[in-house]
Amino acid sequence: MTIANPFLVRADEGQYVWRLGAMMRLLAVGAQTQGRFWLSELTAPQGSGAGLHLHTREDETFMVAEGELTVRVGDQPLELGPGDIAYGPRNLPHSYRVESPNARFYVLGTPAGFENWFFETGTKVDDPSSFPPPGFVEEFPDPATLAASLVKYGAKVL
């Protein structure tokens, strides 16, 4: 049995990535958890989210701290508010959308690995308090590019 090393992430720490209209703070990644899980905090405006997709390698759990989300898992639309949790098992299509003016929520992926997709396809942010800079325009990938980037992570857009 391999024992993971303990670690601590303070409230102002983490690795920040801007991806698809949301600020993501990666709190734990596979390198820290020996591949057991990754954990992120997202801050996102109304209307942002992830369209219907499927993971074949990991489960995802959504936990709302502030605001409201709709998480669709399979055929079930789940309305989440502060303190609510929704579980999306692997191989079951899911999506999420921010319904309130803003939301802050956590996504836990088990096992780790998919967090690397965010690092590869997002914009690294060194100082989240000054992002986005004036004039910043995010270029959203075309659907084919987005779909192709997910393949090596065992995920696909539906």
Backbone hydrogen bonds, N-H to C=O, Kabsch-Sander energy under -0.5 kcal/mol:
donor,donor_aa,acceptor,acceptor_aa,energy
4,A,2,T,-0.5
10,R,8,L,-0.5
13,E,10,R,-2.0
15,Q,26,L,-1.8
16,Y,14,G,-0.6
16,Y,125,V,-0.6
17,V,24,M,-2.8
18,W,123,T,-2.9
19,R,17,V,-0.6
19,R,22,A,-2.5
22,A,19,R,-1.2
23,M,43,T,-2.4
24,M,17,V,-3.0
24,M,22,A,-0.6
25,R,41,E,-3.1
26,L,15,Q,-3.3
26,L,24,M,-0.6
27,L,25,R,-0.7
27,L,39,L,-2.5
28,A,39,L,-1.7
32,Q,29,V,-1.8
33,T,29,V,-1.5
34,Q,30,G,-0.8
35,G,30,G,-2.3
36,R,33,T,-1.4
38,W,109,G,-2.0
39,L,28,A,-2.2
40,S,107,V,-2.4
41,E,25,R,-2.4
42,L,105,F,-3.5
43,T,23,M,-2.4
44,A,103,A,-2.3
46,Q,101,P,-1.9
47,G,98,V,-2.8
48,S,45,P,-1.9
50,A,96,Y,-1.5
53,H,94,H,-2.4
54,L,156,K,-2.1
56,T,154,G,-2.2
59,D,110,T,-2.9
60,E,88,G,-2.6
61,T,108,L,-2.2
62,F,86,A,-3.0
63,M,106,Y,-2.5
64,V,84,D,-2.3
65,A,104,R,-2.5
66,E,104,R,-2.4
69,L,80,L,-2.0
70,T,97,R,-2.4
71,V,69,L,-0.5
71,V,78,L,-2.9
72,R,70,T,-0.5
72,R,95,S,-2.1
73,V,71,V,-0.6
73,V,76,Q,-2.5
74,G,72,R,-0.5
74,G,93,P,-3.5
76,Q,73,V,-2.2
78,L,71,V,-2.9
78,L,76,Q,-0.6
79,E,77,P,-0.5
80,L,69,L,-3.2
80,L,78,L,-0.6
83,G,64,V,-3.1
84,D,81,G,-2.5
86,A,62,F,-2.3
88,G,60,E,-3.7
91,N,55,H,-3.6
92,L,89,P,-1.2
94,H,53,H,-2.6
95,S,72,R,-1.9
96,Y,50,A,-2.0
97,R,70,T,-1.7
98,V,48,S,-2.8
99,E,68,E,-2.5
100,S,68,E,-1.3
103,A,44,A,-2.1
104,R,66,E,-2.4
105,F,42,L,-2.2
106,Y,63,M,-3.2
107,V,40,S,-2.3
108,L,61,T,-2.5
109,G,38,W,-2.7
110,T,59,D,-2.1
112,A,35,G,-1.9
116,N,113,G,-1.4
117,W,114,F,-1.9
118,F,114,F,-0.7
118,F,115,E,-0.6
119,F,115,E,-1.4
120,E,116,N,-2.2
121,T,117,W,-2.3
122,G,118,F,-2.1
123,T,18,W,-2.6
124,K,122,G,-0.6
125,V,16,Y,-2.3
126,D,124,K,-0.5
130,S,127,D,-1.7
131,F,128,P,-1.2
136,F,133,P,-2.3
140,F,138,E,-0.8
146,L,142,D,-2.4
147,A,143,P,-2.6
148,A,144,A,-2.3
149,S,145,T,-2.0
150,L,146,L,-0.9
150,L,147,A,-0.7
151,V,147,A,-0.8
151,V,148,A,-0.6
152,K,148,A,-0.5
153,Y,150,L,-1.6
154,G,151,V,-2.1
155,A,150,L,-1.8
156,K,54,L,-2.0
158,L,52,L,-2.6
